[in-house]
Amino acid sequence: MAEDQAVEDQPATDDGAIYEVAVDVTAVLGTSMMAISQILKLGRGAVVELDRRVGEDIELHANSQLIARGEIVVLDDQLGVTVTDIVKRSGSAG
């Protein structure tokens, strides 16, 4: 067995490598059902009504999986999210 192969087969003892994994994070502000014809008519500055109200929790997804809920905050004229609740998945290892 080559030395390179032996290194690859060994379990990682340093958890630092996991911090380099890219994850697609999405903040779901709300949803709306629209016909394709309506979407095609949208122009710059169009307002789309969502199913959430001010003050309601939003959902946070990592790689399309719900992981948390949060609230929208404004920081120096930019939007941000404050995490208010971590979603615990039943049956998950750990």
C-alpha positions in Angstrom: 0.0 0.0 0.0 1.4 3.4 -0.9 2.0 5.9 1.8 -0.4 8.4 0.3 -3.2 5.7 0.4 -2.5 4.9 4.0 -2.9 8.6 5.0 -6.2 8.8 3.1 -7.6 5.7 4.8 -6.9 7.0 8.3 -9.8 8.8 10.2 -9.2 12.5 10.7 -8.2 13.3 14.2 -8.4 17.0 13.7 -11.9 18.5 13.4 -10.4 21.6 11.7 -11.0 20.2 8.2 -14.8 20.3 8.7 -14.7 24.1 9.0 -13.5 24.3 5.4 -16.7 22.6 4.0 -18.9 25.0 2.0 -22.6 25.1 2.9 -25.3 26.9 1.0 -27.3 28.9 3.6 -30.7 30.4 2.7 -32.9 32.7 4.8 -36.5 32.1 3.7 -38.3 35.4 4.2 -41.6 34.0 2.9 -43.2 32.4 -0.1 -45.8 33.4 -2.7 -47.7 31.4 -5.3 -47.7 33.1 -8.7 -48.6 32.0 -12.2 -45.7 32.0 -14.7 -47.5 34.8 -16.7 -47.4 37.0 -13.5 -43.7 36.3 -12.9 -42.9 37.3 -16.5 -44.7 40.6 -16.1 -42.6 41.6 -13.0 -40.3 44.5 -13.6 -37.7 46.3 -11.6 -39.1 47.6 -8.3 -42.1 45.2 -8.4 -43.4 44.2 -5.0 -44.3 40.6 -4.3 -46.5 39.9 -1.3 -45.2 37.1 0.9 -47.0 34.8 3.3 -45.1 36.1 6.4 -45.8 39.2 8.5 -43.4 41.6 10.2 -42.2 40.1 13.5 -42.8 36.5 12.4 -39.9 34.0 12.5 -38.1 33.3 9.3 -36.6 29.9 8.4 -32.9 29.3 7.9 -31.8 26.4 5.7 -28.4 24.8 5.1 -28.2 22.8 1.9 -32.0 22.9 1.6 -32.5 21.5 5.2 -34.3 23.5 7.9 -31.7 24.1 10.6 -32.9 27.2 12.5 -35.4 30.0 12.9 -34.5 33.6 13.2 -35.6 37.3 12.9 -34.5 39.9 10.4 -32.3 42.7 11.8 -30.9 45.8 10.1 -27.2 46.5 10.6 -25.8 49.7 9.0 -28.4 49.7 6.2 -27.9 46.0 5.5 -30.2 43.1 6.4 -29.0 40.4 8.7 -30.5 37.5 10.6 -30.5 36.8 14.4 -30.9 33.1 15.1 -33.6 32.6 17.7 -34.1 28.8 17.7 -32.0 25.9 16.5 -34.1 23.1 15.0 -33.3 19.7 16.5 -33.9 16.8 14.1 -35.2 13.6 15.6 -33.3 10.5 14.9 -30.0 12.4 14.1 -26.7 11.0 15.2 -24.7 12.8 17.8 
